[in-house]
């Protein structure tokens, strides 16, 4: 167990609602800041084996370093050093190497990340209680009490909503807060045979196909990992998506990527498919906190998978919230400082993801126009506007100084 140091702020105990990525991270950061934290997870058991592939960018690795788990997260991920943008024929349009002086992004399986984060939280002294679905809160001038569906309660100085894009705590903070919106894309993925000429497993390829977006990279264990974003209007839950037989999804994927290389080859050989459902984005949330409650991670800023930043900015926000609660003498000033530190950055990233989603979900006419324009302009822009530093510098070079004191 880590050494317990009393913080300079007003918080001594915290209820963390949600045991995904944000929950164990913010709890670990709070313990490091001197706050006793307990995680309450709605599901009856850990999410072992649940979830697909994700990427942690250099800024996310830096935030993980702040709570002492950066090396362990890097170890479970495979380095991704280069991103290659291609046309639907599989011809490279331009390549983006990683930024000099930064570690490469890491691509990993979500269950592996859950395992590492929960193990680290337990080592620091964080307790996790499962089967605790929050339904209400009761606040007094001195504390806040969570009421769970099983009739039990828990009380602490502060309650942190880390319960994801469909956050219950968000509705308790602000009953008028918007929920997630579908972005017009479905997420599907799978594994296929090896593809000649795609380079090593550290190179990730992205192609705007004639009807759908496709990404692929060499699997370090053999073969090729791939994903597709199929245009789709309206919501589609993961449960509803998985109710559709895999053979039907493969039929739709093969039709959408007919004539696209190497998507056509990979999908022809595919026997199974992993279905995520409709990709979603969270609109701007006007209230990040109220009273003794505050939101973190996807509960307050979910940029969709197209950003490549979902996990990274979640960890950044968790660490910054802990710093603010450590250093500022009361909750209003701590929460205001946290929002000031985070809102401009995350909203810029969310806006960028929305633009990317719109491009991926474009209709056939817009796709044709985009291909013609890209063919003419990308060779020039890739040497200027599309340089890795211009596109990713501000995002990936962001660092957090844990030891620096936060001021109101």
N, C-alpha and C positions, 0 to 999 in steps of 0.2 A: 504494500500500500504506500502511495506517495505521502510525503510529509504534509500535514494539514497546517496551513498558515492563514491566520485570520486576515481578511481583506480590509482595506481602508474604507470601503464603501459600506452601505447600510444593509447589505444582504449577507445572511449567514447560511440560509438553506434554500433549496430550489427544487421544484417539481418540474421535470422535463417530460412533456407529453409526446411520445413517439419514439420508436426504437429503430428507425431506418438508418440513414447515414447521419443526418443532423443530430439526432438524439444522443448517441454515444459520444459524438465529437464535442457538442456543447457541454455535456456533463463532464467529460474529461478536462475540458478547458476551465470549467468552473472549479473543479477540485484543485487544479493547479493555481487558480486565483484565490483559493482559500474558502470556497463555498461548498458546503455539503450538498451533493446532488443525487437524486434518485430518478431513474427513468421508468415511465409507466407506458407499456406497450399494449395496444388493443388486442393483438393476436395472442393466441394461447401459447405460442412457442416461437423461437427464433426463425427468421426467414431463410433457413438453410436450403440451398439449391434453387432459390427463387430469383429470377432476374437474368438479364443477358449481359452483353459486353458494354463497358463504359470506358471513358477516357478521363484521366486526371492530368491536367495541364501543369506546366511549371509553377504557376501561381498557386495551384491547389497543393502541390507538393510542398511549397514554402509554408502554406498555412498548416499543413499536417506537421511540418517540422516544429512549429510553434508549440505544439502539445506533446512533442516527443515521439511521434509515430511515423514520421516521414520516411525513414529508411525502410521500415517494415512494409509500408504501402508500396514504395518503389520496388521492393523485392518481389511482390506478387504480380507486378505488372510487366508487360513486355515493352521495351522502348519503341516509340514511334518517332523516327527522326526526320522523315520526309513525307509530305503530302503531294500527290500528283493529281492534277486536274486533267480530265480526259474528255474527248468527245465520244459520241455513241459508238464509234468504230474502234474504240480502245486506243486511239492515238493521243499521246500526251500533248496537252496545250501549254501547260507550264508546270513547274515543280517548285515547291516551297520547302526549303530546308528549315530546321529549327533555328532559333535565335542563338547567336554566339554568346557564350558565357552562361547559358541556362541549361539545366538538365533536360533531356528529352521528355515529352509527354509519355505517360504510361497507359497502355491499354490492358484492361483486366476484366475478369468476370465479377459481376456485382456480389455474388455469394462469398467470394474470396475476400472482398473488401469488408462486407459485414462481419466476417469471422475475425479479421484483424482488428477492426475498430471495437468490437464488443470485448475481445480479449484484453485490449489495452485499457478500456474503461474499467473492466473488472480488476485489473492490476492496480489501478489508481484508487480503488475503493468505491467505485460507483455500483450501486445496487440496481438491478433491473427486476421489475415486477410485471409478469405477463397476464393477459386476460383482463386488462384494466382499460376499458373503453370509457373515455370521459363523456359525460352528458351535461354537466352543469358546473358552475363555480359559485362560491360564496366568498365575498370579500369583506374585510373589516379594515379599519385604519392601520392595523398592525400585521395582518397576514392574509393569505388567500387559501381557500380550501377547494380541492378538486373533488367532485362527486362522480363516482363511476357507476356504470350500468349494473354492476353486481351488488350495489348498495353500500359499498365501502367508500371511505373518504381518505384524503391525505392533505396535510396542511404544511405550508412553508411560507417563507418571506416573499417568494416570487414564483410565478408559474410561466414556463416557457413553452410555447406551442411549436414543436418540431414535428408535427404530425402530417406533413406532406401536402400535396397539391389540393387534396380534398379536406383540408384542415377543419376540424370541429372547433378548435380554439380560435381560428380566424373569425368564425361566426359569433363566438362569444365576445371577442374584442369588438367586432363591428357587425351586427346582424345584416347590414346592407352591403357588406363587402362582396365583390363579384367572385364567382367560382371560375374554374378553368374553362378555357375555350378550345375547341378543336381547331387545328391549324390547316386542315384540308389534306392531311396525309395519314396514311397507315404505316406502321412500322412492322416489318417482317425480316427475318434473317435465317441463316442456315450455314451449312458446311458443304463444300464441293470438292472436286478433284483439284490437283495442282494445275496451275496455269503457267505455261512457258513464258518467259520474258517479263514477268511482273516484278522481278527483283526480290530482295530478301524480305523477311517478315517485319523489318523496321520501316518499310514503305507502305503507306496507305493510299489507295486509289479511289478517286471520286469521279463519277461520270454522270452528266445530265443526259439521260437516254432520250429517245424520241417520245416516249410516253411516261416515263418514270425515272426517278433518281436512283443510282446504284452505287454502292461502295464495296470494296473488297481488298483483302490483303492476305499474304501468305500466312498460314497457321504455323507457328513454330513447331508444332507436333505433327505437321504433315497436312497436305491439302490446302484448301483456301476457305477462309471465312468471308461471308458476304452479308450485306443487308440491302433492302430495297425500301424506298418510300413511295408507295402507290398513292396517287391523287384520290381523295375520297372526301365527299362533302358530308358534314354532320358528325355527330358523336358515334363512337362504337367502343363500348367497354371491352376490357380484356376478356371478361367472361363471355360476352357475346361473340367476340372475334374467335375465341378458342372453341366455341360451339360449332363453328363452320369447319367441316372436315379438312384436314391438311391437304388432301388431294385437290380440293376445290381451290384452296389458296395457291397451290403450285400451278394449277391451270391458269388462274388469273395472272400470276406473275409471268408465266411463259408467254402469255398473250401480250402483256404490257411491254416485255423486253424482247419481243421478236425482232431480230435484226440488229440488236445491240450486242457488242462484243466487249468483254467475254461473258456478259450476263447470260446470253442465250445458251452458251456451252455449260456454264455452272448450273443453271436452272434445269437444263435437260437431264443432268446427272443427279439432281437433288432427289432424295427420297423422303426427307422430312423437312418441316419448316417451323421456326419459332415465331409465334404471333404475339406482338405487343399490344395491338389495338390502335385506336386513333391517337396520334400524337397531339399533345395539348400544350397550351401556353397560359400563363396566369396574367390577366390584365393588371394595370397599375392598382396597387392597394393603397388607399389613402390613409388608413390608420394602421400603423405598425404595432401600436401598443395602447393599452388603456389600463389605468389603475396599476395593479400589480401583475398584469399579464403582458407578454411581449411575444412576437413571432420571429421565427428564424427559418432559414432554408426555403424549401419549396412551399412552405406555408405562406410565405410573403413574397417570394420572387422565384418563379419557375420559368426558365427561358426556353424550354423544349430542347430535345436532343440535338437539334441543328446547331446550337451554339457551341457544343463541345465544352461547355463551362458549368453545367448543372451541378456536378459534385464540387468543383473547385470553388465556385462562389458561395455554395452552402457552407463549406468549411471555413472560408474567409469570414463569413458573417458570424458563425458560431464563435470563432476566436475573438473577433472584435467585440461581440456582446459580452463575453467574459471579461475582457479588459476593461470595458466601461463599468461593469458592475463592481470590478475590483477597485477602481480608482476614484469613482465619483460618490459623493456622500449621500445622495438620495436617488430614488428611482426616477423621478421626472427628469433630472439632469442626466442620469446614466442612459435612460432610454432615448432621450433627445440626441445625445452625443452618438449613440449607436446608429440611429437613423441618419444623422448627418454624415457619418463616415461611410455608410453603405448605400443609401438610396441612389445618388447620382451614378455610381459605378454600375450597380446591378440593372438599373433601368436602361442604361446605354447598351448593355449586353443583351437584355431582353429585346430591345428595339432592333438590334442587329440580327438576332435570331428570327424575328418576325419577317424581316426582309428576305432572309434566306429561305424561309418556309414558303413565302409567296412565289419565289423563283422556282422552287421545287414543284409547287402545286400548279404552275402555269399550264394553260391549255395548249393544244397542238400548234396553234398559230403563233402564240407568244414564244413557244419553244423554238420554232423555226426562226423567228426574228432574233431571238437571243443567240442562236447558233451563228447566224450570219454576222451579227454585230461582234460576237466574240472572236470569230475567225479573223476579222479585220483589225480589231483593237487590242486583243489580249497580248499579242507579241510585243506591242509598244508599252502597254500598261504594266506588263509583268516586269519591266525594267524600271518602272517609276512608281505609279500608284499601288500596284500589286506586290510591292516588295514585302518580304516577310516582316521587316521591322515596322513598316507603315500599317500593316494589317493586324499584327499580333503584338507589337512592342508594348503598347500601353496595357494590354490585357495580360500578357504572360510575364511581364517584368514587375508586376505589382507584388510588393512584399509587405509583411507585417512585422513590426518590431515589438515582440512581446514585452520586452523590458521597459520600453518607453512609456511614460505616464500619459494617460488620456486626460485632457482638460475640457471643461465644459465649454 
